[in-house]
Amino acid sequence: MAFEEKRAWVMIVVTVVAYAIYVTTVLSRAGGGPLADVAYAGVLLWTIGGAIVAAIVANIAMAITGGHGADRTDERDREINQVSERIGQSFVVIGGLAALIMAVAELRHFWIANAVYLAFVLSSVLSSVAKIMAYRKGGFQTW
């Protein structure tokens, strides 16, 4: 398995686990009350920060255990990374538009922040899935 494919798997796991922790914590704090009244900002920042640290540590561990040169990339790796990142960015755009519409509609900050966070999560997962599929199928279709 290519190093970049392993990184994609790590990103999926870290992203999904961090978001699951966030959602579980926010729902448990709601206690049957309105979600928009939950103190979410601290949990949001801690789960995002924790996910970043976990991904960095996991990537360093993979590079160390992979041996000398395990993290080298070639032209195919760069092409797959570039295309998969473009695919994932679609959800960042969708999330930005959703947040803009929510702000114009004067929705509460809770909903806007959660829409943006969900867009980042979906972007990360979609990008990683596209990367894994490209490695499994031998690259992307050239036009």
Backbone as CSV, one residue per row, in Angstrom:
resi,resn,N_x,N_y,N_z,CA_x,CA_y,CA_z,C_x,C_y,C_z
1,MET,0.853,-1.178,0.000,0.000,0.000,0.000,0.896,1.237,0.000
2,ALA,0.593,2.177,-0.870,1.370,3.403,-0.988,1.221,4.240,0.287
3,PHE,2.269,4.996,0.606,2.263,5.841,1.790,1.104,6.834,1.754
4,GLU,0.846,7.422,0.595,-0.244,8.394,0.469,-1.614,7.744,0.671
5,GLU,-1.745,6.485,0.282,-2.999,5.775,0.523,-3.180,5.539,2.022
6,LYS,-2.097,5.200,2.700,-2.166,5.033,4.158,-2.558,6.347,4.829
7,ARG,-2.002,7.447,4.337,-2.359,8.758,4.891,-3.845,9.041,4.691
8,ALA,-4.395,8.624,3.561,-5.819,8.831,3.306,-6.663,8.037,4.298
9,TRP,-6.261,6.801,4.580,-6.982,5.994,5.567,-6.919,6.643,6.946
10,VAL,-5.746,7.144,7.308,-5.603,7.832,8.596,-6.528,9.036,8.652
11,MET,-6.582,9.799,7.575,-7.426,10.991,7.552,-8.898,10.641,7.719
12,ILE,-9.336,9.576,7.063,-10.736,9.161,7.218,-11.022,8.793,8.666
13,VAL,-10.188,7.967,9.244,-10.417,7.501,10.617,-10.390,8.674,11.593
14,VAL,-9.375,9.509,11.501,-9.251,10.641,12.423,-10.427,11.598,12.269
15,THR,-10.799,11.898,11.043,-11.902,12.834,10.802,-13.219,12.300,11.346
16,VAL,-13.524,11.056,11.042,-14.794,10.469,11.477,-14.845,10.345,12.998
17,VAL,-13.756,9.905,13.608,-13.728,9.759,15.068,-13.871,11.116,15.746
18,ALA,-13.144,12.122,15.265,-13.232,13.454,15.869,-14.640,14.023,15.744
19,TYR,-15.241,13.872,14.567,-16.598,14.395,14.384,-17.609,13.632,15.233
20,ALA,-17.425,12.326,15.353,-18.320,11.525,16.193,-18.219,11.963,17.658
21,ILE,-17.008,12.237,18.115,-16.820,12.726,19.488,-17.525,14.068,19.659
22,TYR,-17.368,14.949,18.673,-18.014,16.258,18.738,-19.534,16.129,18.805
23,VAL,-20.107,15.369,17.886,-21.564,15.221,17.826,-22.096,14.582,19.104
24,THR,-21.422,13.534,19.569,-21.844,12.860,20.800,-21.810,13.810,21.991
25,THR,-20.755,14.591,22.095,-20.623,15.528,23.212,-21.693,16.602,23.157
26,VAL,-21.919,17.170,21.981,-22.933,18.223,21.855,-24.326,17.669,22.151
27,LEU,-24.633,16.495,21.617,-25.951,15.905,21.880,-26.145,15.572,23.356
28,SER,-25.081,15.104,24.006,-25.209,14.776,25.431,-25.373,16.034,26.280
29,ARG,-24.788,17.131,25.853,-24.934,18.394,26.585,-26.315,19.012,26.398
30,ALA,-26.984,18.663,25.309,-28.295,19.254,25.043,-29.312,18.823,26.081
31,GLY,-29.231,17.581,26.520,-30.129,17.110,27.563,-31.597,17.292,27.232
32,GLY,-31.976,17.158,25.991,-33.373,17.310,25.602,-33.774,18.729,25.290
33,GLY,-32.886,19.685,25.548,-33.183,21.082,25.241,-32.795,21.420,23.811
34,PRO,-32.957,22.673,23.449,-32.601,23.095,22.090,-31.092,22.961,21.841
35,LEU,-30.730,22.400,20.710,-29.311,22.232,20.371,-28.588,23.569,20.266
36,ALA,-29.253,24.575,19.769,-28.623,25.877,19.570,-28.202,26.534,20.878
37,ASP,-28.722,26.049,22.005,-28.360,26.611,23.309,-27.162,25.912,23.944
38,VAL,-26.639,24.879,23.315,-25.519,24.116,23.859,-24.226,24.915,23.698
39,ALA,-23.364,24.842,24.701,-22.034,25.443,24.612,-21.172,24.520,23.750
40,TYR,-21.044,24.880,22.494,-20.401,23.993,21.516,-18.999,24.449,21.106
41,ALA,-18.686,25.715,21.265,-17.460,26.286,20.700,-16.204,25.596,21.233
42,GLY,-16.140,25.378,22.522,-14.957,24.730,23.098,-14.763,23.321,22.579
43,VAL,-15.848,22.571,22.535,-15.783,21.188,22.034,-15.387,21.177,20.565
44,LEU,-15.946,22.090,19.793,-15.632,22.185,18.377,-14.140,22.436,18.183
45,LEU,-13.607,23.415,18.894,-12.188,23.746,18.744,-11.288,22.616,19.243
46,TRP,-11.649,21.981,20.354,-10.831,20.887,20.881,-10.848,19.667,19.956
47,THR,-11.995,19.351,19.380,-12.021,18.185,18.491,-11.273,18.463,17.182
48,ILE,-11.363,19.670,16.676,-10.601,20.010,15.472,-9.106,19.993,15.780
49,GLY,-8.722,20.621,16.869,-7.306,20.628,17.268,-6.789,19.229,17.550
50,GLY,-7.590,18.432,18.239,-7.194,17.049,18.527,-7.043,16.225,17.270
51,ALA,-7.924,16.444,16.297,-7.837,15.716,15.027,-6.565,16.099,14.277
52,ILE,-6.223,17.368,14.298,-4.990,17.815,13.628,-3.770,17.173,14.275
53,VAL,-3.713,17.204,15.591,-2.581,16.605,16.311,-2.531,15.094,16.063
54,ALA,-3.672,14.423,16.127,-3.712,12.969,15.911,-3.240,12.611,14.500
55,ALA,-3.654,13.379,13.508,-3.232,13.107,12.126,-1.731,13.319,11.964
56,ILE,-1.206,14.363,12.574,0.236,14.620,12.488,1.019,13.497,13.150
57,VAL,0.611,13.110,14.349,1.304,12.034,15.068,1.232,10.724,14.285
58,ALA,0.069,10.405,13.742,-0.082,9.168,12.970,0.780,9.180,11.713
59,ASN,0.853,10.317,11.043,1.686,10.411,9.840,3.166,10.301,10.170
60,ILE,3.584,10.888,11.278,4.976,10.763,11.707,5.287,9.312,12.049
61,ALA,4.372,8.665,12.770,4.578,7.256,13.138,4.666,6.370,11.897
62,MET,3.819,6.633,10.913,3.863,5.844,9.674,5.186,6.062,8.942
63,ALA,5.664,7.294,8.922,6.922,7.587,8.233,8.094,6.905,8.933
64,ILE,8.061,6.877,10.263,9.138,6.244,11.026,9.115,4.737,10.855
65,THR,7.937,4.142,10.975,7.839,2.678,10.883,7.946,2.177,9.450
66,GLY,7.748,3.052,8.480,7.819,2.646,7.080,9.228,2.472,6.567
67,GLY,10.189,2.955,7.311,11.576,2.825,6.876,12.021,4.016,6.044
68,HIS,13.298,3.985,5.670,13.897,5.072,4.913,13.246,5.195,3.529
69,GLY,12.782,6.389,3.225,12.193,6.644,1.914,10.755,6.195,1.758
70,ALA,10.116,5.752,2.848,8.738,5.257,2.752,7.758,6.362,2.381
71,ASP,8.107,7.592,2.723,7.188,8.694,2.469,7.492,9.448,1.176
72,ARG,8.297,8.869,0.305,8.589,9.504,-0.982,7.372,9.432,-1.897
73,THR,7.225,10.471,-2.683,6.120,10.500,-3.634,6.669,10.655,-5.048
74,ASP,5.900,10.182,-6.002,6.282,10.324,-7.401,5.197,11.120,-8.126
75,GLU,5.325,11.190,-9.432,4.375,11.970,-10.231,2.942,11.454,-10.090
76,ARG,2.775,10.149,-10.056,1.442,9.551,-9.913,0.825,9.953,-8.581
77,ASP,1.618,9.910,-7.509,1.124,10.310,-6.192,0.678,11.770,-6.197
78,ARG,1.488,12.627,-6.808,1.145,14.053,-6.858,-0.132,14.291,-7.662
79,GLU,-0.294,13.557,-8.772,-1.498,13.701,-9.591,-2.733,13.238,-8.828
80,ILE,-2.633,12.092,-8.186,-3.764,11.573,-7.405,-4.113,12.536,-6.287
81,ASN,-3.110,13.067,-5.599,-3.358,14.011,-4.508,-4.047,15.268,-5.020
82,GLN,-3.567,15.799,-6.136,-4.144,17.023,-6.682,-5.602,16.833,-7.092
83,VAL,-5.899,15.769,-7.792,-7.270,15.535,-8.256,-8.200,15.241,-7.076
84,SER,-7.740,14.422,-6.143,-8.600,14.084,-5.001,-8.873,15.303,-4.122
85,GLU,-7.898,16.184,-3.971,-8.130,17.410,-3.197,-9.150,18.307,-3.895
86,ARG,-9.097,18.363,-5.203,-10.096,19.144,-5.944,-11.491,18.564,-5.750
87,ILE,-11.581,17.254,-5.758,-12.872,16.599,-5.540,-13.401,16.946,-4.151
88,GLY,-12.555,16.870,-3.154,-12.965,17.165,-1.785,-13.340,18.616,-1.562
89,GLN,-12.718,19.516,-2.307,-12.998,20.940,-2.126,-14.434,21.314,-2.482
90,SER,-15.114,20.466,-3.218,-16.501,20.761,-3.575,-17.361,20.947,-2.332
91,PHE,-17.095,20.160,-1.302,-17.889,20.294,-0.083,-17.515,21.540,0.711
92,VAL,-16.297,22.017,0.580,-15.938,23.281,1.225,-16.738,24.414,0.587
93,VAL,-16.865,24.384,-0.727,-17.644,25.403,-1.433,-19.122,25.308,-1.032
94,ILE,-19.656,24.096,-1.016,-21.054,23.906,-0.621,-21.277,24.391,0.811
95,GLY,-20.350,24.062,1.706,-20.462,24.507,3.098,-20.364,26.012,3.232
96,GLY,-19.497,26.624,2.446,-19.380,28.079,2.469,-20.660,28.751,1.997
97,LEU,-21.243,28.210,0.936,-22.513,28.751,0.450,-23.635,28.545,1.462
98,ALA,-23.646,27.377,2.081,-24.667,27.116,3.104,-24.517,28.088,4.269
99,ALA,-23.283,28.314,4.709,-23.046,29.253,5.808,-23.451,30.669,5.421
100,LEU,-23.175,31.049,4.184,-23.564,32.370,3.705,-25.080,32.531,3.723
101,ILE,-25.781,31.533,3.218,-27.242,31.575,3.212,-27.786,31.612,4.643
102,MET,-27.197,30.822,5.519,-27.639,30.809,6.927,-27.384,32.157,7.596
103,ALA,-26.253,32.787,7.280,-25.953,34.103,7.861,-26.931,35.154,7.355
104,VAL,-27.239,35.110,6.071,-28.205,36.053,5.504,-29.583,35.842,6.135
105,ALA,-29.922,34.584,6.399,-31.200,34.261,7.039,-31.170,34.531,8.543
106,GLU,-30.022,34.985,9.032,-29.815,35.333,10.443,-30.090,34.167,11.385
107,LEU,-29.639,32.981,10.972,-29.724,31.825,11.864,-28.690,31.965,12.973
108,ARG,-28.861,31.195,14.007,-27.944,31.271,15.146,-26.562,30.757,14.761
109,HIS,-25.559,31.268,15.442,-24.175,30.889,15.161,-23.953,29.389,15.258
110,PHE,-24.667,28.735,16.145,-24.527,27.286,16.311,-24.728,26.575,14.976
111,TRP,-25.780,26.916,14.264,-26.102,26.225,13.014,-25.093,26.549,11.924
112,ILE,-24.650,27.786,11.871,-23.661,28.181,10.870,-22.341,27.454,11.116
113,ALA,-21.879,27.454,12.354,-20.612,26.789,12.691,-20.693,25.295,12.405
114,ASN,-21.815,24.694,12.719,-21.958,23.258,12.479,-22.053,22.920,10.996
115,ALA,-22.636,23.791,10.215,-22.674,23.574,8.761,-21.263,23.627,8.178
116,VAL,-20.472,24.581,8.640,-19.097,24.696,8.156,-18.274,23.489,8.596
117,TYR,-18.411,23.087,9.853,-17.667,21.930,10.355,-18.049,20.664,9.585
118,LEU,-19.333,20.453,9.360,-19.773,19.290,8.595,-19.209,19.334,7.168
119,ALA,-19.162,20.514,6.575,-18.594,20.641,5.220,-17.116,20.252,5.218
120,PHE,-16.364,20.660,6.234,-14.956,20.273,6.325,-14.811,18.768,6.499
121,VAL,-15.665,18.183,7.320,-15.620,16.729,7.540,-15.917,15.995,6.237
122,LEU,-16.984,16.383,5.556,-17.346,15.730,4.297,-16.270,15.938,3.233
123,SER,-15.661,17.105,3.207,-14.580,17.375,2.263,-13.398,16.449,2.509
124,SER,-13.028,16.299,3.757,-11.905,15.433,4.105,-12.186,13.981,3.757
125,VAL,-13.373,13.518,4.096,-13.732,12.128,3.820,-13.827,11.880,2.312
126,LEU,-14.490,12.774,1.578,-14.628,12.600,0.134,-13.271,12.623,-0.558
127,SER,-12.422,13.534,-0.166,-11.083,13.615,-0.746,-10.292,12.339,-0.476
128,SER,-10.368,11.846,0.749,-9.643,10.625,1.107,-10.190,9.400,0.380
129,VAL,-11.509,9.309,0.260,-12.118,8.190,-0.471,-11.705,8.239,-1.944
130,ALA,-11.709,9.432,-2.534,-11.281,9.568,-3.931,-9.825,9.137,-4.092
131,LYS,-8.993,9.498,-3.128,-7.583,9.126,-3.179,-7.419,7.613,-3.086
132,ILE,-8.136,6.995,-2.177,-8.050,5.532,-2.006,-8.538,4.825,-3.265
133,MET,-9.641,5.288,-3.817,-10.169,4.675,-5.043,-9.177,4.818,-6.195
134,ALA,-8.520,5.966,-6.281,-7.542,6.167,-7.351,-6.369,5.202,-7.202
135,TYR,-5.911,5.003,-5.971,-4.809,4.058,-5.763,-5.245,2.628,-6.069
136,ARG,-6.464,2.298,-5.733,-6.955,0.943,-5.976,-7.209,0.672,-7.455
137,LYS,-7.594,1.712,-8.197,-7.910,1.532,-9.620,-6.744,1.907,-10.534
138,GLY,-5.645,2.366,-9.964,-4.487,2.697,-10.786,-4.460,4.119,-11.308
139,GLY,-5.154,5.016,-10.666,-5.142,6.421,-11.085,-6.502,6.906,-11.534
140,PHE,-6.534,8.141,-12.030,-7.761,8.737,-12.517,-7.810,8.654,-14.038
141,GLN,-9.001,8.679,-14.559,-9.199,8.681,-16.014,-8.657,9.981,-16.597
142,THR,-7.801,9.887,-17.564,-7.309,11.094,-18.229,-8.248,11.461,-19.376
143,TRP,-8.420,12.725,-19.596,-9.360,13.183,-20.611,-8.621,13.549,-21.865
